[in-house]
Amino acid sequence: MQVITASQVEEVLDMQRCIDLMKTALIALAEGEARQIVRPVLPLSGKNLLGMMPAFHGAGKVAGVKVLTVFPDNYQQGIPSHQGQVLVFETENGRLKAIVDAEAITGIRTAAASAAVTQVLARPDASRLAILGAGLQGRQHLRALRLVRQLQQVTVWDIRPEAASAYAEEMEKETGLPVRACATAAEATREADIICTLTPAVEPILCAADVQPGAHINAVGACAPHARELAADLVAAGRLFVDWKEAAVREAGDYLLALKEGAITEEHILGEVGQVLAGKLPGRLNASDITIFESLGQALQDLMAANYVANVLLGGKRNDSL
Ligand SMILES: NC(=O)c1ccc[n+]([C@@H]2O[C@H](COP(=O)([O-])OP(=O)(O)OC[C@H]3O[C@@H](n4cnc5c(N)ncnc54)[C@H](O)[C@@H]3O)[C@@H](O)[C@H]2O)c1
């Protein structure tokens, strides 16, 4: 049994490879090839949670569970908000194969999934990216999205202006792209073609008036029924796709709260992104459509990413099959 650290994950799991893995995972989920249960979440003190995310994919020879804590206010102390491990088991004999750092896996696979979906839902000429939330996901999303679109400019906003400024300086240096820190979310998103919401906000940070026609939104931050980043009028204005419907109807606050307020009906979820990735469901119909990917994050994504890392380290080569 291998114990795989965050730095090993970062060394092995390059973003482009992970984008391909996430396409496979999201399609497998939509095609019903994988087995998952909606994650049990144990509330800890305050806003903190312990989540358990199991998945099994027979064809991919992967079974296991991600166990992690989510402490949403940890950014105030410079501590990661997501910490834990992914346990990967052999499907042939049930042996524990690897324990893989969950913070690193979550950081990379979440952004890679957004990039895979952006590739099929954003306009082909989308070039202006807005990042709301200048934390780990803010950084990983820029790294991932520049692999699927020719980005020309990046705007960033965070509830802490100093976090947005530090992000702009750091990511401009890393990517060579112009990155501008904005004073408000609306200033960051007004002219954006792709918007990523990556915050632990529980009240909306974005409404329809802040988004131009034709934009694509990756709504990533709100993963619980009481929490949302998107106002109901924005959800109603968009073509809404989810990663896994079974989870979305229980956990997606952006959707559930808009539904509760009567802004949308249950039919507003058009389908799962895996169906769009497989070419079985239309995504964007017009250049002026607003498309929304409601990302909750699914166990199969973690398991496929962690299993890939374990196979590479075990086999010593990078082109192992899934
Ligand atoms: N959908 C998924 O698969 C998935 C996966 C991982 C993380 N997440 C969620 O994404 C969010 C960001 O994760 P992270 O790892 O980057 O966290 P992080 O702690 O690294 O960064 C969070 C950032 O958000 C800012 N922030 C806090 N409250 C805010 C608010 N109300 N408005 C605007 N900005 C605010 C903080 O200043 C910080 O810079 C979290 O809510 C997390 O639970 C979702």
The ligand as an ORCA input file, in Angstrom:
! r2SCAN-3c Opt
* xyz 0 1
  N     -17.527     21.800     -6.637
  C     -16.431     21.210     -6.234
  O     -16.083     20.122     -6.702
  C     -15.550     21.882     -5.220
  C     -14.281     21.354     -4.956
  C     -13.431     22.042     -4.084
  C     -13.859     23.210     -3.462
  N     -15.129     23.648     -3.677
  C     -15.615     24.861     -3.031
  O     -15.019     25.979     -3.675
  C     -14.830     27.042     -2.742
  C     -13.385     27.539     -2.820
  O     -12.499     26.505     -2.440
  P     -10.947     26.812     -2.220
  O     -10.304     25.500     -1.969
  O     -10.433     27.703     -3.293
  O     -11.023     27.648     -0.863
  P      -9.945     28.638     -0.252
  O     -10.186     28.666      1.203
  O      -8.585     28.316     -0.769
  O     -10.345     30.081     -0.870
  C     -11.575     30.697     -0.650
  C     -11.467     32.166     -1.052
  O     -12.784     32.728     -1.019
  C     -12.737     33.999     -0.387
  N     -14.047     34.244      0.233
  C     -14.514     33.796      1.425
  N     -15.793     34.183      1.599
  C     -16.127     34.894      0.493
  C     -17.304     35.554      0.083
  N     -18.410     35.550      0.841
  N     -17.293     36.202     -1.087
  C     -16.190     36.204     -1.863
  N     -15.034     35.594     -1.540
  C     -15.012     34.937     -0.376
  C     -11.604     33.903      0.607
  O     -11.083     35.188      0.909
  C     -10.593     33.000     -0.114
  O      -9.665     33.751     -0.861
  C     -15.216     26.470     -1.366
  O     -16.542     26.869     -1.072
  C     -15.166     24.977     -1.580
  O     -16.004     24.261     -0.712
  C     -15.966     23.014     -4.557
*
